[in-house]
Amino acid sequence: MENYGMPPPSMGNTVTVLSIDGGGIRGLIPGTILVYLESQLQELDGPDARLADYFDVITGTSTGGLIATMLTAPNKENRPLFTANEIVKFYVDNGPSIFHQNTDLFAKVENQFHPAKGPKYDGTFLHKKIKELLKETKISETLTNLVIPTFDIKVLEPVIFTTIDGKKTPLKNALLSDVCIGTSAAPTILPGHHFQTKDPQGNTKTKDYNLIDGGVAANNPTVVAISHITKQIFMKNPDFARITPKDYGKFIVISIGTGNAKQEGTYNAEDSAKWGALEWLYNNGMTPLIDVFFHASSALVDANLSVFFETLNSYENYLRIQTNALKGATASVDNSTQKNLQDLIKVGKDLLKSPVAEVNVATGIYQPADHHETNEEALKKFAKKLSDERKKRMAKITSKL
């Protein structure tokens, strides 16, 4: 594949967006789906094709933020640090160390009765691994526009880190490693992350960040990415010069979830009526309050976007791949046994063969769409759209030379 990278939207007719939800070790599900999408792009454009070459914006929250960063961070050859296949391997190889499964029976009993002693994992291995991979790379250096939601617990405000802001505002130009550690700091699971950025222009300006998982604000970050693009349009960013608010129907959006537990039977009002603060935070190995936050955030975004794209008569440009049928260990965000890792990969592969589903706005439950195609078939069509759009942009650049 020649001429790496994606020319800006100003050279084409659409804006392309890839979005990946949060969900801990369940990141293996979107990882598996992205392997298929990248393979389809390679069939069209050659073995060197990478996902970052086709999307104007790649966004992710928590584990999705880590995946998005792996896809967009540059290696020594200024190509994506990871292929989609290598991301799946990363989770399989490192998941058991990131979420170390304590086999000590007495420790398990103690944690059951004293869950408030600190986060479930200290994050030492994850933080070390992220810093080793990303080194001193900053968010301004990504190969395409990266958008990562986090939440600053000190000021109680969401903080969105983006490549464009990193290039324009030194105090937002954080190390990618700090952004990844911050967005993945799920409450009760991993510790919050503090870091400081400095203005390199020889002055003493600094900014402190006290971050936790971006999922508390946007576990499905698709709307965050679209809002970021809208901001660029109104600020007359030349890269988005050909796009106007009237052109939202020209967006191509692929949004991939990490799955949710099977709808019925997870929790119920009768039981929750008896819970106090502790039970809402930790209940029989589950974290009800966190689960509710993350699930509600993702489902509401998808419902709104489904209506949004239908209203614009461009539903064929929006693909959401998600399942609400996870059972047992696969519904956990941190079960990293080898069996569960392979089961999650299987969930991703089965999801590819499943019919495209759309959220029922009335019930919030995913149901097969009217057009009866599988997610695999839909991704194949989207790969063709992405390839054609990139080729059109490259042709315009070539014609100007």
N, C-alpha and C positions, 0 to 999 in steps of 0.2 A: 504494500500500500504506500503510495507516494504522497508527499505533501501532508504530513501529519497535522492533526489538529482540526478544529472546527472554525471556519471563518465566521465572523459575527453575524447576528440576525440582519443587520443592515444590508448584507449581501444576498439575502434570501427573502422568502415569503412567509416564514413561520418562526416561532420560537419553540425550541425543544427543551423539555424538562424531564428529568428522572428524579423520582422521590422515593426514599426508603424509610420506613417506620423504625421506631425503637422497639426493643424486645429482648435484650440480652442474648443468650446463646441461641435463641430462635432466629438470629440473624442468618443462620444456615439456610433458612427457607428462602428469603430473597436472594441470598448468595447463589443457591442452586438455580433459581429462575434466571438470574443474570448470566450464568454460564450459558444457558440456552440462547438468550438474546445476543450475547457476544458471538456465539458460534454462527448465528444466522447472518450477522454483519460480516463475519469473516468469509462465509460462503459467497457473499455478494462482492466483497471488496478486497479479499486476500487475507492471509494469516496474520498480518501485522495490525489489522483493524482492532481498535480498542474502544470501549464505551465512551471514554472521554472525547473521542474524535467526533461524536455525533450529537452531543447535548450541549446546549448553550448554558444550562444551569443544572447542576447535580446537587441535590439537597438530601440531608439525612439527619435524624435525631438519634442520640444515644448510640446503640449498636449500628443503626443506619448511618449515623455520622461517621463512625469508624470506617464503614464500607465505602461511603462516598469519598472519604479522604484517601483511602487506598486506591480508588479509581482515578483520582485527580492529582495526587501528589507526584512530582517528577522524580525519576531516578537519575542516575549519572548521565544517561543518554537523553535526558529530557523527554522521556516517554513515561507513561503511567507506571507507578511503583509496583502495582499488582495487576495481573489479569484476573478475570472473574474466577477461573479455575483455582488460581493461587489463593484467592480470598477464602474459598471453601476449605482448602487445605490448611490455611492459617487457623480457622476456627476449630477444625478437627485436631490439629497438633497442639494448640495452645489453650483451647477451652477448658480442659481438665486442670490446668495450672491457674487459669484466671479465676475459675469457680471451683476451687479445691473442695472436693467432697469429703467432709469429715466422717470418718468411719468409727470414731471413738463414741461408743454408746453413751458413756457418762457425759461427754461434751454435748451430745445431741439432747439428752435429757435436760442438762443445764440451760441450753439455749431455748428449749421449749418453755421453761419457766422463768427465764431471765433474758428475754429477747432485747431488752432496752439497754444492754451494756455497751452497745456500739454497732457499727454496720456489720453485716454478716461476713464480709470479706474486707481485708485491709487494702486491697488494690495494689500491693507492692509489685507483684509480677506483671500485672497489666500496665502499670505506669512505666515500669522499666522497659517492657517490650515496645510500647508506643514510642518512647523516647529514642530507643535504639533504631527503630525503623525510620522515624521522621527527622531525627537529629535537629538541626537548626532551621529547617524549612519553615517559612512563614506562610500565612494564608494568602498573601498577595502573590505567591509564586506558583499557585496551582495551574494546571494545564487548561482547565476551563473554569467557569465561574462556580465556586463552591459556596453553599449557604448552609450554615449550621446553627440551629437554635440552642440556646442554653438559658439558664435562669439564675440571676444574681440574687442570692438569698439575703444579702446584706441590705440591698435597697428594694427588694421584693419587686423586681422588674425583669422581664425577659430581655436577654441580650442576644442579638443575632449577629454572628460573625460571617462576613462575606469577603470574597476575593476583591470585589470592587471597592468596598469600604477600606480594606487593608491597603490598597494601592493609594487611596486618597487621604486616609487619616492614620498617621503613624501610631496613635494610641489604640487603634483598632486592629493594627497589624500584628496580631499575636502569633506565637509559635503554634503550628498545627498540632503539636503534641499537647500543648496546654488546652487548646480548644477541644480536642478529642477526649482528654481526661475529664474536662468539665462537663461536656454534654452527656457523658456516660455515667456520671456520678449519681446513680439512682438512689433515692432516699431509702434507708434501711439496708441497702445491698452493698453500696460502695461509698467511701467517704467523699465529702465535698472537696472542691479543689480551689485553692487560692493561688493567684499569681499576679504579677505586675508587669505592665508594659511601659516602655520608656520612649520618649521622643528622641530620635537619633540626631537631631539638628543642633546638638551642642547645648541645649538648655536642660533645665531640671524637671520638666514636666513628666509626670508619671500618672498611671491609672491603675487602681486595684480592682481585681475581679474576684468575687467569692461565689463560685459556680456550683450548681447542682444540675442534674439531668434535665435536658431541654424538654423531655416528655411531659413535665408538669405543665408546660405551656403549649407544646405542639408536638405530640407524639407522632402524628402524621403531618409532616412539614410542607405538604404540597402548597397550601395556601400561603405559607410564609414565602416560598419561592416565587409564587405568582405576584404577591405584594411587592417583593423586591424588584421584580421586573417592571411592575407598574411604576414604581418610584423612579427607575431609570428612564422610563418613557417620559414622565413628567419633568424630570430634570434635564431632558434633552441630551442624554448620553448618546454620542454619535454611533456607538455600536448597535443601538436600538432605533436608529433614525427612521427606518422604514415602517416601524410598528407604531400604531396609535391605539388608544383605548377602544376604538371601534373594531379593532382586529383581533379581539380576544378569541374569536372563533377559529383563528388560525394557529392557536397553540396546539402543540403535540405533547401530551402529558402521559407518562407511564408512572404509576404509583404502586409500589409493592409493599404489602404489609408483612408482618411477622407472625400472623395467626393469633387467634384468641381461643380461649377455652370454649367448649361446646356450650351453647347458650343456656340450656336448662340445667338447673341443679348446682351451679357454682356457688351461689349465695341465695338467701331468701330473706324476706322482710321479717318473718317470725323470729328467725335466729338473730338477725342484726338488731332487732328491737332490744335485745338483752345486752348488746355489746357496749363496753365503755371505750375510752380512748385506746387502751392497750390492745383490745380485741380487734379494733378497726385497723390497727397498724400491724398486728401479727396474730394470725389465727390458724392453728393447725398446720403450720408451715407455709401458709399463704399470707399475702399482704393486701387485704380487701380494699383499703383506702387508695393505695397506689394503683391497684388493678382498675378500680373504678375511674380514677383520673385518666389513666392512659387509654383505656378502652373508649371512654366517652369522647376524649379528644379526637382519636382516630375516626370513630364512627361519624361524629358530627361533621368533620371535614369532608369525608367521602359523600355523605348525604347532600351537603351543600354543593359540592363540585358536580355531582351527578345532575342536580337540577340546573346548575349553571351551564353546563355543556349542552344539555337538552334544550334549554331556552335559546341557545345560540345556534341550534340545529347543527351542531358539530360533535355529536356524541361519539362518532367514529374516531375522533382525535383524542379521546380520553380512555385509558385502560387502567382499571384498578384490579389488582390481583391480591385477593385476601381470602382467608378461610376463618370461619367461626366454629370449627368442628374439632379443635384439638382436644385430646383426652389424656388423662394421666400425666406422665412425665413430660410429654411433648408440650404441655401447656405451661410448664415451668420456665422461668427466665434464666435459671442457673443450674439446671440438672445437666451436668457435663459428663455423665458416664458414656463409655464408648457405644453402648447400645442406644442411648437416647440421641447421641450425635448422628448415628446412622439412621435412626427413625426420623429425625428432622430433615435429613437429606431426602428420605423417601417421601415425606410430606410435600416437599418442594417439587419432586418429580411427579407425584400424583396430582398436584395442583396444576401442573402444566397440561396434564391430560384431562383435567376437569373442564366443564363448560364455563365460559366467561360468566361471571356472576355480577349482579348489580344490587346495591343496597335498596331494600324496600324502605322508603322514607317513613312509612307509617309504623313499621315494626322494628326497623334497624337490622333485620336479618338479611343475609345475602341469599339471593335466589337466582337461578339461571336466567340469563338475558334472553330476549326474544329471538336473537339471530342464531342461536344454537351452535356457535363455534367454540372450540376449546381455547384455553389460554395460550397453548402452543401455537395454534393457527393464528390467533390474534397477534401474538408477538412476531410471527413471521411476516405478517402484513405491516406491522409497525416498523420492522427492520427495513423493509423495502421503502417505506416513506422516509425514514431517516437517511438511508443511503441516497435516495433520489435528491433530497433536500441538500445534503452535503455536496453532491456532485454539481448541482446547480450553482451553489455558492462558489465552488472551486472554479467552475467554468467562467464565471464573471470575473474572478480575479485574474485568470489566465488571459482573458480577452483584453484586459487593461494593461497587460505587460507589453 
